[in-house]
Amino acid sequence: MKTELYLPDVVGRGYGTFWNCKKRYRVVKGSRASKKSTTTALNIICRMMEYPLANTLVIRKTAATLKNSCFSQLKWAINRLGVESFWKARVNPLELEYIPTGQRIIFRGLDDGFKLTSITVDKGYLCFGWCEEAFEVDEEDFQLVDESLRGQLPEGYFIQWTLSFNPWDSSSWLKARFFDRHSDDVLAMTTTYECNEWLSDADRKLFEDMKVTDPQRYKVAALGCWGVAQGAFFSEWNERTHLVKPFAIPADWVKFRSMDWGCAKPYCCLWFAVDFDGNLWCYRELYGWGGKTSMRNA
């Protein structure tokens, strides 16, 4: 039995170039409610059914966030396309299986290094990858998992990563790598809530009100423009320039601490060292709010 769907009626409009792209990297930044995640999920399900030897890897920074985000989004896409009888969902391990061929969509968190080194499929090829909320992921971690998609493929098949995120910080490696320079291997695009024809009038009013009450946030959250990390004073901060590999701090450097008590959340305590040229090095960070703390040593 065949069921015919007119994809624009199911997927909506505004993502034609994205949908048909076969470059190594599809990178889409966008506003909230711009359909980037739902469109990616629909596209992955269609791709899997179109390419019977293809498998997909889905990643986020932490494994615990996958079940209620990407996993649920892909199950929604399966139902939206009306093909739920052909798919099986498992939660231990987290995966989706296309029953007619045994193809799999597998899920991994970048917080588990062991799982990253053991990404394999027993049928077909690992062709497609989706990095959701890519803004949270370090470039080094992505580079490691990027290498999992490699090797010779049958004719007509291709390897592709999709990276989707909200552009909260213009110092992100994603901007420098994918948006600031041209590459034939990259489709970099920006989408906004205005391409989502399924938003209600109430949904649209939220964004229109934001334009008046918080125009800076509106640029990022509604129009997908690059922003500055919330609370950041130095907008020129760039991790490529200002982060260094850990090193042993000489015993005769001056050290001190500085603390912001956090009238707004969170509070912050920073440990600094000063070298003989007057350069300031931050080597430890402590943040906290509501009884929770997070510490990081350089």
Backbone bond lengths (Angstrom), bond angles and torsions (degrees), N, CA, C in turn:
res aa  C-N    CA-C-N  psi(-1)  N-CA   C-N-CA  omega(-1)  CA-C   N-CA-C  phi
1 M - - - 1.457 - - 1.519 109.57 -
2 K 1.327 117.17 130.56 1.453 122.16 -179.98 1.521 110.36 -108.74
3 T 1.305 114.98 140.13 1.464 121.11 174.67 1.524 107.67 -120.17
4 E 1.303 117.20 125.05 1.455 121.19 -179.09 1.529 109.86 -100.13
5 L 1.338 114.56 133.28 1.460 120.92 178.39 1.516 109.01 -123.30
6 Y 1.307 116.24 141.22 1.454 120.96 170.49 1.517 106.28 -95.42
7 L 1.333 116.75 104.14 1.451 122.08 -168.94 1.531 114.60 -54.78
8 P 1.339 119.98 -40.54 1.473 118.07 177.88 1.524 113.36 -56.85
9 D 1.346 117.15 -29.69 1.466 119.66 177.72 1.526 111.46 -72.55
10 V 1.339 116.69 -27.25 1.455 121.48 -177.70 1.520 111.39 -91.84
11 V 1.322 115.22 -43.68 1.460 121.45 -173.82 1.521 111.99 -89.20
12 G 1.321 116.23 -33.51 1.458 119.72 -172.45 1.513 110.36 94.52
13 R 1.301 115.94 -171.94 1.457 120.41 -174.15 1.526 111.38 -117.44
14 G 1.324 115.48 170.09 1.454 120.85 176.40 1.519 114.49 101.29
15 Y 1.340 117.06 -3.65 1.463 120.15 -176.37 1.529 112.68 -127.51
16 G 1.312 117.19 26.19 1.460 120.21 -177.33 1.522 112.75 -59.90
17 T 1.322 116.79 -48.40 1.468 120.54 179.82 1.518 110.63 -62.47
18 F 1.315 116.29 -43.68 1.463 122.34 177.92 1.519 110.36 -59.21
19 W 1.306 117.52 -47.79 1.459 122.90 -174.95 1.526 111.38 -61.48
20 N 1.323 117.35 -40.61 1.462 121.39 -173.84 1.530 113.96 -92.32
21 C 1.324 117.37 -5.15 1.462 121.21 -176.57 1.532 111.19 -67.33
22 K 1.351 115.96 139.02 1.459 121.69 177.19 1.527 111.85 -123.93
23 K 1.323 116.72 20.22 1.458 120.35 177.00 1.523 110.39 -72.17
24 R 1.322 115.94 163.77 1.467 120.74 -177.45 1.529 111.99 -60.76
25 Y 1.338 117.41 -35.71 1.454 121.08 -177.08 1.528 110.83 -128.21
26 R 1.325 116.14 123.95 1.467 122.52 168.86 1.518 105.88 -109.42
27 V 1.308 116.61 113.75 1.460 120.76 -174.72 1.525 107.94 -119.16
28 V 1.313 116.31 116.32 1.456 119.30 -176.28 1.528 109.65 -125.51
29 K 1.317 115.24 116.38 1.457 121.28 171.38 1.518 107.11 -102.41
30 G 1.298 115.51 148.30 1.447 116.40 -177.73 1.506 112.84 -168.80
31 S 1.297 113.51 171.86 1.460 120.05 179.45 1.511 109.59 -74.03
32 R 1.305 115.69 171.06 1.461 119.92 169.79 1.526 108.11 -63.69
33 A 1.326 115.51 146.21 1.468 121.81 177.19 1.520 113.23 64.50
34 S 1.339 117.21 27.09 1.463 119.72 179.84 1.526 112.33 -94.92
35 K 1.315 118.62 8.07 1.473 126.14 176.28 1.528 113.61 73.28
36 K 1.334 118.80 10.82 1.466 118.54 -175.12 1.524 112.25 -65.60
37 S 1.339 117.49 -39.69 1.467 120.11 -179.62 1.528 111.67 -75.47
38 T 1.322 116.95 -42.78 1.464 119.39 -179.69 1.525 110.77 -66.26
39 T 1.323 117.44 -39.02 1.463 120.63 178.81 1.518 110.71 -66.85
40 T 1.331 116.99 -40.70 1.465 120.29 177.21 1.519 110.63 -61.04
41 A 1.329 117.18 -44.67 1.463 120.74 -179.90 1.525 111.26 -62.16
42 L 1.311 117.31 -45.11 1.468 120.60 178.05 1.522 111.00 -61.66
43 N 1.310 116.30 -41.57 1.459 121.00 -178.74 1.526 111.48 -64.91
44 I 1.326 117.02 -41.40 1.465 120.56 179.85 1.526 110.84 -62.73
45 I 1.320 117.33 -44.71 1.467 119.86 179.82 1.527 110.11 -62.61
46 C 1.326 117.31 -43.53 1.468 120.05 178.55 1.525 111.21 -64.26
47 R 1.335 117.08 -41.90 1.469 121.33 179.31 1.531 111.20 -61.64
48 M 1.306 116.37 -43.46 1.464 119.91 -179.53 1.529 111.02 -61.29
49 M 1.318 117.22 -39.74 1.455 120.93 -178.55 1.530 111.79 -76.97
50 E 1.338 115.38 -23.03 1.467 120.19 178.50 1.520 112.20 -81.77
51 Y 1.337 116.52 -33.19 1.463 121.81 -177.26 1.528 108.68 -115.15
52 P 1.337 118.23 96.76 1.467 122.03 -170.79 1.526 115.49 -69.76
53 L 1.323 118.29 -4.94 1.462 120.69 176.94 1.530 112.19 -109.35
54 A 1.328 117.03 4.00 1.462 120.92 -174.63 1.523 111.72 -93.38
55 N 1.330 115.64 142.57 1.460 123.48 172.02 1.526 108.30 -124.01
56 T 1.325 116.58 162.77 1.464 121.30 -174.70 1.528 110.46 -129.99
57 L 1.327 115.76 139.22 1.459 123.29 174.23 1.526 108.63 -110.35
58 V 1.331 117.50 128.42 1.457 122.60 178.89 1.524 108.26 -116.72
59 I 1.335 116.88 128.99 1.460 120.09 -177.10 1.530 110.93 -129.61
60 R 1.338 114.16 152.37 1.453 123.31 165.44 1.525 107.43 -140.51
61 K 1.315 116.06 171.62 1.459 119.41 -177.18 1.521 111.91 -59.95
62 T 1.330 116.97 -41.44 1.459 120.79 179.27 1.527 110.25 -123.92
63 A 1.337 115.42 139.16 1.458 120.84 -176.84 1.525 112.03 -63.57
64 A 1.333 117.08 -32.91 1.460 120.89 -175.06 1.525 112.93 -63.82
65 T 1.333 117.77 -20.85 1.465 120.82 -177.30 1.524 113.02 -87.80
66 L 1.322 118.09 -8.19 1.463 120.80 -172.05 1.529 113.57 -72.83
67 K 1.324 116.64 -40.10 1.461 119.79 -173.19 1.518 112.26 -61.33
68 N 1.330 116.86 -43.49 1.460 120.53 -176.03 1.523 113.14 -91.67
69 S 1.315 117.47 7.53 1.465 120.04 178.10 1.534 109.82 -124.33
70 C 1.297 118.08 -89.68 1.466 121.34 -174.63 1.528 112.73 -62.72
71 F 1.338 116.69 -44.07 1.463 120.94 -179.49 1.527 110.18 -59.55
72 S 1.328 116.30 -47.54 1.465 120.16 178.89 1.521 111.37 -66.24
73 Q 1.331 116.29 -37.49 1.460 120.39 -179.44 1.528 111.29 -64.66
74 L 1.319 116.75 -40.24 1.466 120.52 179.31 1.528 111.20 -70.93
75 K 1.326 117.94 -36.16 1.467 119.39 174.93 1.531 110.34 -65.08
76 W 1.330 115.99 -38.46 1.474 119.44 175.26 1.524 110.09 -59.97
77 A 1.335 117.13 -43.32 1.468 121.46 -179.18 1.525 111.25 -62.67
78 I 1.324 116.89 -39.71 1.467 121.26 177.64 1.525 110.23 -60.10
79 N 1.318 116.37 -44.64 1.463 120.12 178.55 1.519 111.77 -68.85
80 R 1.320 116.27 -38.63 1.471 120.75 179.55 1.531 110.92 -60.88
81 L 1.317 115.55 -36.63 1.469 121.00 -179.77 1.528 112.33 -84.15
82 G 1.319 117.26 -6.47 1.458 120.77 177.59 1.514 114.61 71.84
83 V 1.347 116.89 29.69 1.470 120.09 -176.42 1.527 111.38 -118.84
84 E 1.327 117.77 24.90 1.462 120.79 -174.63 1.522 113.48 -61.70
85 S 1.354 118.21 -26.03 1.464 120.10 -179.49 1.531 111.98 -70.98
86 F 1.328 116.97 -13.84 1.463 120.67 -178.85 1.530 113.24 -97.82
87 W 1.319 116.91 -1.46 1.462 120.19 -174.98 1.524 111.51 -123.82
88 K 1.320 114.87 147.02 1.460 121.84 176.88 1.523 108.89 -124.50
89 A 1.326 116.23 131.07 1.465 121.36 179.75 1.521 109.65 -105.19
90 R 1.340 116.24 137.20 1.460 122.35 175.85 1.528 108.29 -128.15
91 V 1.322 115.66 147.00 1.467 119.11 -179.98 1.524 112.77 -109.24
92 N 1.337 118.46 -11.33 1.462 120.49 179.27 1.537 110.05 -143.19
93 P 1.350 116.53 92.47 1.463 127.00 0.90 1.527 110.73 -78.40
94 L 1.311 115.61 162.21 1.454 121.49 -179.84 1.524 109.28 -68.45
95 E 1.341 117.14 116.90 1.458 120.48 178.24 1.517 110.48 -165.29
96 L 1.319 115.33 161.00 1.455 123.44 173.76 1.524 107.80 -122.00
97 E 1.326 116.56 133.44 1.466 120.99 -178.39 1.519 110.14 -117.51
98 Y 1.333 115.64 132.23 1.458 121.11 172.70 1.525 106.51 -86.09
99 I 1.325 117.19 106.76 1.456 123.21 -167.38 1.534 113.75 -59.09
100 P 1.345 120.28 -42.82 1.470 118.47 -176.22 1.530 114.71 -59.70
101 T 1.325 118.32 -28.71 1.468 120.38 -174.94 1.523 113.79 -121.32
102 G 1.330 117.69 -13.40 1.465 120.22 -176.57 1.518 113.45 81.13
103 Q 1.335 118.51 7.67 1.476 121.03 175.69 1.527 109.64 -62.63
104 R 1.351 115.56 152.85 1.453 119.28 -176.18 1.527 111.92 -132.15
105 I 1.302 114.81 147.35 1.457 122.80 164.38 1.515 105.56 -107.34
106 I 1.333 116.72 117.05 1.459 120.67 -177.18 1.530 109.57 -111.16
107 F 1.333 116.28 153.49 1.459 122.78 -172.21 1.530 109.55 -124.74
108 R 1.333 115.33 134.98 1.460 120.10 -179.86 1.535 109.49 -141.24
109 G 1.335 115.04 145.41 1.452 120.83 172.72 1.514 109.55 -102.03
110 L 1.321 117.05 143.53 1.460 120.68 -179.40 1.522 112.22 -76.02
111 D 1.341 116.57 0.18 1.458 119.92 176.86 1.528 112.40 -86.67
112 D 1.313 117.43 -0.59 1.462 121.78 -179.91 1.518 109.29 -122.25
113 G 1.327 116.45 92.12 1.454 120.93 -176.31 1.505 113.79 -61.01
114 F 1.352 117.72 -34.11 1.459 120.44 -178.75 1.521 111.21 -62.35
115 K 1.337 115.93 -43.73 1.453 118.92 -179.37 1.528 111.49 -66.21
116 L 1.313 116.88 -31.01 1.458 119.72 179.57 1.520 111.74 -66.31
117 T 1.317 116.52 -31.46 1.464 119.48 -178.04 1.525 112.08 -85.22
118 S 1.326 117.68 -2.59 1.465 120.10 -176.32 1.518 111.96 -123.79
119 I 1.325 117.23 34.40 1.461 121.18 -179.21 1.522 109.02 -83.11
120 T 1.319 116.95 108.61 1.464 122.13 178.84 1.523 109.15 -140.62
121 V 1.302 115.76 159.94 1.469 121.84 172.74 1.523 107.90 -127.90
122 D 1.324 116.79 145.42 1.460 119.77 -177.08 1.524 113.30 -93.29
123 K 1.331 117.01 -8.68 1.458 120.90 177.13 1.517 109.38 -136.64
124 G 1.313 116.67 130.03 1.456 120.48 176.23 1.512 113.35 76.13
125 Y 1.345 115.58 -146.87 1.459 122.11 -171.06 1.524 110.34 -132.67
126 L 1.308 115.66 149.41 1.465 121.15 174.73 1.523 107.34 -85.92
127 C 1.327 116.23 98.76 1.467 121.76 -171.81 1.527 113.43 -102.73
128 F 1.322 116.86 -39.63 1.452 120.46 -169.65 1.525 111.43 -116.98
129 G 1.332 116.06 145.25 1.454 122.19 176.03 1.510 110.33 -135.47
130 W 1.326 115.98 146.07 1.465 121.77 177.10 1.517 108.09 -130.84
131 C 1.316 116.68 119.35 1.460 123.10 174.86 1.521 107.48 -107.35
132 E 1.314 115.89 102.09 1.459 121.38 -178.83 1.526 109.37 -88.86
133 E 1.332 116.41 148.33 1.464 122.34 -174.72 1.536 109.53 50.56
134 A 1.332 114.86 49.38 1.468 120.79 -176.14 1.519 112.12 -60.32
135 F 1.322 117.00 -19.55 1.465 120.92 178.41 1.529 111.62 -59.04
136 E 1.343 116.97 -27.93 1.464 121.55 -178.31 1.527 113.01 -79.66
137 V 1.320 117.30 -14.59 1.461 122.27 -169.94 1.528 111.29 -95.08
138 D 1.331 116.69 136.99 1.459 121.23 174.92 1.527 110.07 -75.71
139 E 1.326 115.82 148.30 1.462 119.99 -179.29 1.526 111.16 -60.99
140 E 1.312 117.01 -39.68 1.467 120.41 -178.95 1.527 111.35 -62.10
141 D 1.340 116.65 -41.08 1.463 120.52 178.49 1.525 110.95 -66.58
142 F 1.340 116.09 -41.59 1.462 118.44 178.69 1.522 110.73 -64.89
143 Q 1.319 117.38 -39.93 1.455 121.03 -179.84 1.521 110.49 -58.81
144 L 1.331 115.92 -39.66 1.460 120.65 179.90 1.520 111.51 -62.32
145 V 1.318 116.54 -47.55 1.454 119.46 -176.89 1.531 111.33 -78.57
146 D 1.323 117.58 -25.79 1.463 121.76 176.35 1.521 110.65 -56.59
147 E 1.313 115.88 -36.44 1.464 120.97 -177.33 1.521 112.60 -70.75
148 S 1.331 117.40 -9.93 1.467 120.59 177.47 1.518 111.71 -71.64
149 L 1.331 116.92 -22.71 1.463 121.43 177.72 1.520 107.83 -97.49
150 R 1.308 116.06 99.35 1.475 120.16 -175.80 1.519 109.22 -159.68
151 G 1.323 115.35 173.38 1.461 120.97 174.47 1.519 112.79 104.91
152 Q 1.329 114.71 170.61 1.453 122.06 178.58 1.522 110.59 -75.74
153 L 1.324 115.93 137.18 1.454 121.70 -179.17 1.521 110.39 -119.29
154 P 1.329 117.48 157.35 1.468 119.90 175.29 1.532 110.93 -61.74
155 E 1.293 116.38 159.39 1.468 121.46 179.97 1.528 110.01 -58.00
156 G 1.327 114.99 134.64 1.455 121.09 179.26 1.512 114.11 92.97
157 Y 1.338 117.74 -14.03 1.456 121.75 178.80 1.530 110.30 -91.97
158 F 1.326 116.71 159.74 1.462 120.97 -178.64 1.521 109.44 -152.93
159 I 1.316 116.20 158.86 1.458 122.82 177.14 1.520 108.95 -100.97
160 Q 1.321 115.98 135.45 1.469 118.97 -179.04 1.525 111.78 -151.91
161 W 1.336 114.49 134.03 1.465 122.47 170.88 1.518 109.11 -103.50
162 T 1.323 116.98 136.97 1.457 122.33 169.57 1.519 107.93 -111.99
163 L 1.322 116.51 124.21 1.467 121.99 177.36 1.524 107.76 -116.01
164 S 1.322 117.00 122.99 1.467 121.43 -178.56 1.520 109.11 -125.55
165 F 1.341 115.86 141.47 1.466 118.89 -176.58 1.522 111.15 -170.28
166 N 1.337 115.04 164.67 1.462 122.37 169.97 1.529 107.68 -94.31
167 P 1.322 118.61 133.67 1.474 122.12 -171.21 1.522 113.75 -84.70
168 W 1.338 117.40 63.81 1.459 120.10 -173.08 1.521 113.51 -70.24
169 D 1.317 118.97 -24.98 1.468 119.59 -172.41 1.527 110.60 -136.87
170 S 1.310 116.56 119.03 1.469 121.25 -178.15 1.516 113.05 -70.80
171 S 1.343 118.10 -10.76 1.462 119.88 177.66 1.529 112.29 -86.82
172 S 1.324 117.44 0.15 1.457 121.60 -178.63 1.527 111.48 -61.19
173 W 1.319 115.97 145.61 1.464 121.75 176.46 1.527 111.72 -61.01
174 L 1.332 117.30 -24.24 1.461 120.67 179.36 1.524 111.49 -62.84
175 K 1.311 116.88 -38.90 1.465 120.89 178.27 1.522 110.38 -65.70
176 A 1.333 115.91 -49.28 1.461 119.89 -177.20 1.526 111.97 -63.57
177 R 1.311 116.12 -39.14 1.470 119.44 -173.90 1.520 113.81 -82.93
178 F 1.326 117.40 -38.98 1.461 119.30 -171.31 1.525 115.02 -110.48
179 F 1.340 118.31 -25.76 1.458 119.86 -173.71 1.525 113.27 -107.00
180 D 1.325 117.88 -25.91 1.463 120.28 -175.61 1.515 113.50 -88.91
181 R 1.291 118.56 -9.62 1.463 120.89 178.51 1.518 110.07 -139.70
182 H 1.304 115.93 148.79 1.460 121.09 -178.37 1.514 110.93 -86.10
183 S 1.321 116.35 140.59 1.459 122.07 174.05 1.516 108.52 -146.65
184 D 1.319 116.27 138.21 1.462 120.66 177.96 1.522 112.04 -67.66
185 D 1.341 116.94 -14.23 1.464 121.20 -179.56 1.521 112.56 -90.62
186 V 1.333 117.85 0.49 1.460 120.70 -170.22 1.531 111.79 -126.76
187 L 1.335 115.47 132.81 1.462 121.89 163.22 1.519 106.50 -108.51
188 A 1.314 117.64 113.12 1.459 122.65 178.61 1.521 108.05 -114.46
189 M 1.322 117.47 122.90 1.458 120.30 -175.15 1.526 110.86 -142.32
190 T 1.329 114.25 159.87 1.463 122.43 179.24 1.519 108.79 -122.72
191 T 1.323 116.25 134.35 1.457 120.55 178.16 1.529 109.46 -124.96
192 T 1.312 116.62 158.89 1.462 121.39 -179.39 1.525 109.95 -130.52
193 Y 1.320 114.85 170.06 1.463 119.79 178.79 1.525 111.87 -62.92
194 E 1.329 117.03 -18.50 1.458 120.67 -176.54 1.530 112.83 -69.20
195 C 1.360 116.79 -16.18 1.465 118.60 178.37 1.530 111.54 -90.43
196 N 1.330 117.23 1.14 1.457 120.94 -179.25 1.519 109.88 -95.94
197 E 1.315 115.97 97.93 1.460 120.88 -175.78 1.517 113.44 -74.38
198 W 1.340 117.32 -6.27 1.461 120.16 -177.84 1.525 113.17 -99.47
199 L 1.307 118.13 5.22 1.458 120.08 175.34 1.526 109.85 -71.09
200 S 1.320 115.58 143.98 1.463 120.07 176.63 1.527 109.57 -81.21
201 D 1.305 116.07 168.76 1.462 120.44 176.30 1.528 110.36 -61.15
202 A 1.338 116.10 -36.05 1.460 120.08 178.81 1.528 110.95 -66.00
203 D 1.340 116.11 -38.56 1.465 120.13 176.98 1.524 110.77 -61.69
204 R 1.309 115.82 -46.33 1.465 119.89 -178.47 1.530 111.36 -66.02
205 K 1.305 116.19 -33.40 1.465 119.65 179.53 1.529 111.14 -64.56
206 L 1.335 117.24 -34.33 1.460 120.25 177.17 1.527 110.85 -56.79
207 F 1.327 116.04 -43.75 1.463 119.98 179.81 1.525 111.60 -71.67
208 E 1.321 116.47 -39.23 1.459 119.24 179.97 1.530 110.87 -66.00
209 D 1.325 116.92 -37.43 1.467 120.15 175.86 1.523 110.45 -66.22
210 M 1.323 117.15 -38.26 1.458 121.24 179.23 1.523 110.87 -62.27
211 K 1.328 116.39 -34.54 1.465 120.53 179.38 1.531 110.72 -57.97
212 V 1.332 116.22 -32.55 1.462 121.66 -178.57 1.523 111.64 -87.97
213 T 1.335 116.51 -45.73 1.462 120.62 -172.50 1.525 113.41 -82.79
214 D 1.325 117.78 -29.62 1.470 121.27 -177.50 1.518 109.24 -147.47
215 P 1.335 117.74 72.58 1.465 121.15 -174.26 1.521 113.99 -61.26
216 Q 1.336 117.65 -30.35 1.457 119.38 179.36 1.528 110.46 -67.83
217 R 1.320 116.32 -44.47 1.464 120.03 177.07 1.525 110.85 -66.28
218 Y 1.319 117.02 -35.44 1.463 121.33 179.01 1.529 111.32 -57.23
219 K 1.328 116.37 -39.81 1.463 120.00 -179.01 1.522 111.98 -59.61
220 V 1.349 115.33 -37.89 1.464 119.90 -177.84 1.526 111.28 -87.21
221 A 1.339 116.08 -53.99 1.463 121.18 -172.45 1.522 113.25 -73.43
222 A 1.336 117.60 -23.34 1.460 120.23 -177.08 1.528 112.96 -110.79
223 L 1.340 116.31 -36.15 1.460 119.54 -175.47 1.534 113.40 -105.30
224 G 1.331 117.46 -6.27 1.457 120.26 177.25 1.507 114.65 72.88
225 C 1.350 117.75 19.49 1.459 120.74 177.32 1.528 109.47 -76.44
226 W 1.326 116.17 156.58 1.461 120.15 176.69 1.525 109.66 -67.26
227 G 1.321 115.35 140.00 1.456 120.55 -179.78 1.505 111.91 -122.84
228 V 1.308 115.24 -169.29 1.458 123.17 177.51 1.510 107.37 -116.83
229 A 1.326 117.45 137.07 1.455 121.27 -179.15 1.518 110.05 -51.47
230 Q 1.330 116.42 137.01 1.460 121.05 -176.51 1.524 110.97 -57.05
231 G 1.314 115.79 128.42 1.450 120.48 178.93 1.514 113.89 86.91
232 A 1.321 118.13 -3.66 1.468 120.26 -177.93 1.518 110.14 -76.11
233 F 1.336 116.99 129.18 1.454 121.41 178.66 1.518 110.61 -89.48
234 F 1.332 117.11 -39.36 1.457 121.33 -178.23 1.530 109.35 -94.41
235 S 1.303 116.52 96.88 1.462 120.39 -176.70 1.521 112.36 -68.22
236 E 1.353 117.34 -17.17 1.459 120.20 -180.00 1.517 112.70 -81.25
237 W 1.348 118.36 -2.72 1.465 121.73 -179.19 1.524 110.44 -55.49
238 N 1.326 115.48 133.89 1.459 121.53 -179.92 1.517 107.88 -144.57
239 E 1.335 117.04 123.19 1.464 119.83 -175.22 1.518 112.71 -65.11
240 R 1.336 117.96 -27.68 1.465 119.75 177.99 1.527 110.86 -65.84
241 T 1.341 116.17 -33.75 1.463 120.63 -176.31 1.521 112.16 -90.65
242 H 1.320 116.81 -38.10 1.454 120.76 -166.78 1.525 115.21 -104.56
243 L 1.331 118.40 -2.27 1.452 120.84 175.08 1.524 109.78 -104.50
244 V 1.334 116.72 139.47 1.464 121.56 179.01 1.520 109.19 -128.61
245 K 1.317 116.22 162.48 1.452 120.37 176.66 1.528 109.29 -69.47
246 P 1.332 117.55 147.71 1.475 120.87 -179.79 1.528 112.11 -56.76
247 F 1.326 116.02 143.28 1.454 121.16 176.17 1.524 108.77 -147.00
248 A 1.320 116.61 159.75 1.464 121.26 179.63 1.525 109.31 -74.68
249 I 1.322 116.76 124.51 1.462 121.66 -178.78 1.530 108.63 -78.81
250 P 1.343 117.88 124.91 1.477 120.25 178.69 1.527 111.61 -55.92
251 A 1.313 116.39 142.55 1.460 121.91 -175.51 1.519 113.07 -64.32
252 D 1.356 117.50 -25.59 1.457 119.55 -176.11 1.529 113.50 -94.75
253 W 1.342 118.52 7.97 1.457 119.99 171.72 1.536 108.78 -76.24
254 V 1.319 116.41 145.45 1.464 121.25 175.84 1.525 109.27 -72.07
255 K 1.339 116.58 135.65 1.460 121.63 178.49 1.530 109.79 -124.48
256 F 1.328 116.38 146.13 1.465 120.59 175.40 1.529 109.73 -157.00
257 R 1.312 115.70 167.72 1.464 122.23 177.41 1.529 110.55 -117.67
258 S 1.324 114.50 153.11 1.463 120.60 176.09 1.523 108.00 -136.96
259 M 1.348 116.39 138.89 1.462 119.08 -176.51 1.519 112.06 -132.90
260 D 1.310 115.40 137.02 1.463 123.66 170.39 1.525 106.25 -109.25
261 W 1.342 116.98 118.72 1.462 120.24 -174.10 1.520 112.87 -70.86
262 G 1.311 118.14 -15.16 1.452 119.84 172.84 1.509 114.47 75.73
263 C 1.337 116.40 66.89 1.469 118.78 172.97 1.523 109.31 -59.39
264 A 1.332 115.75 -36.27 1.459 121.48 165.98 1.521 105.59 -103.89
265 K 1.310 118.15 154.86 1.457 119.77 -176.12 1.528 110.57 -74.22
266 P 1.387 118.95 151.69 1.462 125.84 -7.41 1.527 110.41 -98.31
267 Y 1.352 116.58 173.58 1.454 118.80 170.35 1.527 108.41 -80.35
268 C 1.339 115.92 163.26 1.462 119.59 -174.27 1.524 109.76 -147.82
269 C 1.332 116.73 135.38 1.459 122.50 172.24 1.526 107.87 -126.74
270 L 1.337 116.69 128.13 1.462 122.09 -177.33 1.526 110.11 -120.95
271 W 1.315 116.54 140.66 1.459 123.62 176.76 1.535 108.30 -105.70
272 F 1.343 116.83 129.47 1.462 121.80 -176.36 1.535 111.14 -123.77
273 A 1.320 113.89 155.38 1.466 121.67 169.99 1.523 107.60 -132.38
274 V 1.334 116.96 145.45 1.463 122.57 -179.30 1.528 108.81 -116.75
275 D 1.356 115.72 123.61 1.464 118.02 179.97 1.531 110.24 -85.01
276 F 1.329 117.58 -179.73 1.461 121.85 -174.70 1.529 113.41 -74.17
277 D 1.343 116.77 -8.62 1.460 120.88 176.15 1.524 112.00 -98.77
278 G 1.335 116.05 4.70 1.457 119.72 179.13 1.517 114.26 85.02
279 N 1.336 118.44 7.52 1.458 121.37 177.50 1.527 109.67 -77.36
280 L 1.319 115.75 141.65 1.454 122.52 -178.02 1.526 109.26 -103.81
281 W 1.346 116.63 126.66 1.453 122.00 -178.32 1.533 108.75 -118.53
282 C 1.340 116.45 123.99 1.457 121.07 175.16 1.528 107.82 -93.30
283 Y 1.339 116.22 119.89 1.458 118.42 -174.47 1.527 114.16 -117.27
284 R 1.325 118.12 -2.58 1.467 119.80 176.95 1.524 108.67 -154.61
285 E 1.352 115.51 143.43 1.462 121.04 -179.03 1.520 109.66 -133.31
286 L 1.314 116.68 139.14 1.463 121.93 174.39 1.524 108.15 -132.88
287 Y 1.344 116.37 124.25 1.453 121.77 177.89 1.525 109.08 -124.73
288 G 1.303 117.18 150.42 1.454 119.03 178.83 1.515 112.56 -160.92
289 W 1.337 114.26 156.34 1.466 120.48 177.47 1.522 107.98 -169.32
290 G 1.304 116.57 133.78 1.458 120.79 174.40 1.515 114.89 63.52
291 G 1.326 116.45 33.58 1.460 120.11 178.72 1.505 114.92 87.10
292 K 1.334 117.35 0.06 1.468 121.42 179.04 1.525 109.49 -111.04
293 T 1.327 115.50 144.59 1.463 120.20 178.93 1.520 110.11 -131.78
294 S 1.313 114.73 156.66 1.455 122.35 176.27 1.504 108.46 -142.13
295 M 1.353 117.00 124.13 1.450 121.00 -179.63 1.524 109.93 -119.94
296 R 1.327 115.71 143.25 1.457 120.73 176.90 1.523 108.91 -138.50
297 N 1.319 115.88 129.14 1.465 121.99 175.57 1.516 109.91 -102.12
298 A 1.322 115.79 138.60 1.462 119.49 177.42 1.523 109.57 -75.26
